[in-house]
Amino acid sequence: MFDLYFGWITVATIANATALLVALDIDMSVFTEAEWTSYMIYTASVVALFVALKRKTWIYLLPILWAFYGIHAKHNADWGFRSSYPEVMTSLQIAFGALLVLLLITALKPGLKNS
């Protein structure tokens, strides 16, 4: 059960760090908003990949996948199936696909912990 909570803490930490940068009005003019979002998605994916492999658990990936699904659904609900941010949608699809494959591989591998 700890790994599930740890996944949610990871999602919340990344979201709160991004919100803090916005609230502090940090100049991120080097990147567009879509590029920044894509980088944060890839950062969350790398963190999730590292933690899931290090802790040898697939449960940790569930909240990250759920958050990615939620972002994807929000973009589709707001803009229909043609999002105004195709690079964000592509980043989400790549990250979701990679983590889903990792989840399936680790979930089917015997000897891993399920909590």
C-alpha positions as CSV (number, residue, x, y, z in Angstrom):
1,M,0.0,0.0,0.0
2,F,2.9,2.3,0.7
3,D,4.0,2.3,-3.0
4,L,0.5,3.4,-4.1
5,Y,0.7,6.4,-1.7
6,F,4.3,7.1,-2.8
7,G,3.1,7.3,-6.4
8,W,0.4,9.9,-5.4
9,I,3.0,11.9,-3.4
10,T,5.3,11.9,-6.5
11,V,2.5,13.2,-8.7
12,A,1.5,15.9,-6.1
13,T,5.2,17.0,-5.7
14,I,5.7,17.5,-9.4
15,A,2.4,19.3,-9.7
16,N,3.1,21.5,-6.7
17,A,6.7,22.3,-7.9
18,T,5.3,23.4,-11.2
19,A,2.6,25.5,-9.5
20,L,5.2,27.1,-7.3
21,L,7.3,28.2,-10.3
22,V,4.2,29.7,-11.9
23,A,3.2,31.5,-8.6
24,L,6.7,32.9,-8.3
25,D,6.5,34.2,-11.8
26,I,9.8,32.5,-12.8
27,D,10.8,33.6,-16.3
28,M,10.6,30.4,-18.4
29,S,10.6,32.2,-21.7
30,V,13.3,29.9,-23.0
31,F,10.5,27.2,-23.3
32,T,6.9,27.5,-24.5
33,E,4.2,26.4,-22.1
34,A,3.7,23.2,-24.2
35,E,7.5,22.4,-24.1
36,W,7.6,23.0,-20.3
37,T,4.6,20.7,-19.9
38,S,6.2,18.0,-22.1
39,Y,9.5,18.2,-20.1
40,M,7.6,17.8,-16.8
41,I,5.8,14.8,-18.2
42,Y,9.1,13.2,-19.3
43,T,10.6,14.1,-15.9
44,A,7.7,12.4,-14.1
45,S,8.2,9.4,-16.4
46,V,11.9,9.1,-15.6
47,V,11.3,9.4,-11.9
48,A,8.5,6.8,-12.1
49,L,10.7,4.4,-14.1
50,F,13.6,4.8,-11.7
51,V,11.5,4.3,-8.6
52,A,9.4,1.4,-9.9
53,L,12.6,-0.5,-10.9
54,K,14.5,0.4,-7.8
55,R,11.6,-0.6,-5.5
56,K,10.7,-3.5,-7.7
57,T,7.0,-2.7,-7.6
58,W,4.4,-2.0,-10.3
59,I,1.8,-0.6,-7.9
60,Y,3.8,2.7,-7.7
61,L,3.1,3.3,-11.4
62,L,-0.7,3.3,-11.1
63,P,-1.1,6.9,-9.8
64,I,1.3,8.2,-12.4
65,L,-0.6,6.5,-15.2
66,W,-3.9,7.8,-13.7
67,A,-2.5,11.4,-13.6
68,F,-1.3,11.1,-17.2
69,Y,-4.7,9.8,-18.2
70,G,-6.4,12.7,-16.4
71,I,-4.3,15.3,-18.2
72,H,-5.0,13.6,-21.6
73,A,-8.7,13.4,-20.8
74,K,-8.7,17.1,-19.8
75,H,-7.1,18.1,-23.1
76,N,-9.6,16.1,-25.0
77,A,-12.6,17.5,-23.1
78,D,-11.4,21.1,-23.5
79,W,-10.4,21.0,-27.1
80,G,-12.1,17.9,-28.6
81,F,-9.9,15.3,-30.2
82,R,-7.7,18.0,-31.8
83,S,-5.8,19.5,-28.9
84,S,-4.2,22.9,-29.3
85,Y,-1.1,21.4,-27.8
86,P,-0.2,18.4,-30.0
87,E,3.3,18.1,-28.5
88,V,1.8,17.7,-25.0
89,M,-0.6,15.0,-26.3
90,T,2.3,13.2,-28.0
91,S,4.4,13.5,-24.8
92,L,1.6,12.0,-22.8
93,Q,1.0,9.2,-25.2
94,I,4.7,8.3,-25.3
95,A,5.1,8.5,-21.5
96,F,1.8,6.6,-20.9
97,G,2.8,3.9,-23.3
98,A,6.3,3.4,-21.9
99,L,5.0,3.2,-18.3
100,L,2.2,0.9,-19.2
101,V,4.6,-1.5,-20.9
102,L,6.8,-1.3,-17.8
103,L,3.8,-1.9,-15.6
104,L,2.7,-5.0,-17.6
105,I,6.3,-6.4,-17.6
106,T,6.8,-5.9,-13.9
107,A,3.3,-7.0,-12.9
108,L,3.7,-10.3,-14.8
109,K,7.2,-11.0,-13.4
110,P,7.2,-13.4,-10.5
111,G,8.9,-12.3,-7.3
112,L,8.0,-8.7,-7.2
113,K,6.1,-7.2,-4.3
114,N,2.6,-6.1,-4.8
115,S,2.2,-3.5,-2.1
